[in-house]
Amino acid sequence: MGRELFRAALIAAGALPVGALEAATPAADSYHMIAQYPIGGNDTGYDYLRVDASTRRVFVAHANRVEVLNVDSGAKLGEITGMHGVHGIELIPELGKGYTSNGLDRTVTVFDRNTLQIRKVIRYTGVKPDAIQYDPDSRRLFVVNGGATGDVTVIDPSNDSIVDTLDLGGAKLEQIGFDGRGRAFVNDEGKSVIHVFDTHSLKALAKWALGPCEEPTGMAVDRAHHRVFAACGNEKLAVLDTDDGRVVATPAIGRDPDGAVFDPKTERIFTSNKEGTLSVLQEVSPDRYETLQTLTTQPGARTLAMDEKTGRIFMPTARFGPAPAGGGSAPMLPQTFTLLVAGL
């Protein structure tokens, strides 16, 4: 879908007023909205997604299923069903397997990366398993439990068994990242800190304060320059030294982010913000960051994944009805679930 068709789709959906894109038409070398892949369905709720660059597929969490689309065309290739409240998705190509964390029944589903058939259901994690990520250095799969337990479930993907549970004493754990040298970092939205632990000994090492940044959610890591990025709810990105926990910068980002990605090729950081923006920052040096662009996306596009081959950014969202009069979240409207694509 070209930019004009995308603009028309957003205006028709009520996501943008007429003239909004003209008022901020990006330069040729700026990021812009490239496509919109309609998914639809009556399931409500969505969270993480994962791009499999080598097979040209994108896996999108959608309530009790995972939608599998062609990453270049948006054509639906299949789905994985039978889960309850899918949050995170991880792929381990060398093992030919994929994993989902299922928040409502405290399980992890193991599926075949090629056929999408379910191989096993791993029981039981901590409360509300959320982010899930594989660490090639320790060859372990880590499941961050976002509920009251404040812990991390450790899985051996060679036999898909739970080998340990690491209690971090967290309040509301969010995303996890690794430095490739034996350290893991976990955002704690409830306590506004980053928990640090050893991925081999599974021992807690530190809790790093985030300075002026509050309620961290999305996380990314620049392994080459030893930096970890925490996208915070108060419109700041905390940049910390992964060796000692120093906060070296706090550049501004959009409101209410839930995802962060670092592109080592361009040394750019992206955060997807629920307000309907994508923040694009340049790492000028390990301690200096500049805002390149704030791209209008669509309200609700709060998580993201990057295609390592093309550098394109993918963000799921939907249309929403009015918020309840007594308070609470606005309801997601049926048949409006979609995947947005941004790039150069």
Steps between C-alpha positions, in 0.01 A plus 500: 500500500645838399511805723187657349297183544628469855401860568151435364465189717594690814263786423217255430573325828485830686861463613616820327328823402506600136820691429699354788749319280542790263591720793789274586598333174840339562805552284608220269752373756253516790287219636143486374205265511544244223214255541214379712427126519138439609459198729147544637333245724284529809774422753588798715839565652850492350858537616841404361598393152810345342644524149671191357719678245642187338162339426327835428228448758368708786335347806243722674344429841122539476308406815484118494689443177806601302442640152772410248537734201735541209722787611524651150139475380288457812343181363383271778704178505345331801429526870588328823204444731414345835677753722336719764609861504812503281756764596851423375640309202852367453669299225809281522590423137781256577255281692218547251264612774295795613349590837213707634439619854135465600397738774161359596600141572868545599635282221749511214399346167769337288432488125679383188655802328429363153167316526355714784379181670501499881765270645453546873346714773736581788336537843514706724675836497451781749200730489422662164794393281571792268828571321687191377849503352781256419858573606744330259789552741352286780274300265204562726153635442382761750134575573427822688198465725317831520267413787539526874780241522761731349712212371648346186441142386806333345449233230750264338391502133694181425234301687239772566501461876496761776838492671471788747305803617693817576336722761585863426261650753341700222177695511391497132766349279500583130753434221837325519828546315849343498849638453641178348757482780298325768277780626126547466297815560130518592289815515287540812212734423376494860829598664656701215824300506687251285573165660831342402582130531760248386363276224731211593489494880145640505595730785364853539779756466354849535204737477575810297303821549391679183548859610211719382343216297191336645302182424734329251347254253673450163867399500782472245875440528799631304750224569787658308496820707380346828175692523150397608194707410185516714192668352321673786140607549586863570623565144869428560745237382747398770842407358720308743856366489464120518827467691421721799138616470576870452223701334684673214206662319123549521378622159131574444265249333125473447233439762417155641753276319492122527771396257858587410735375228866578425629462144875428514539575127381860526556543876145627536253439780125476440222515759135431420269725698136430577408861425554417132862591430830332422804670652820468295828591676857495373788380716750772415739355757447257791415796725322729253164450327302719262138478390487440126126481461164453671285309253122497527376139505160419651366510857557168674814408301701444818718194419739445212742266328766564237578306184879461516519461121315818396510709817122541485298537819178306566237612753163334576197707592124530452217749514341567837158606619429766765637437849242391761337787688608353833865475393710223352649424162325572172374178339672361192254486211447164320654447155733800535822326609781595261877508460671829410827510307744791511833546325718721286 
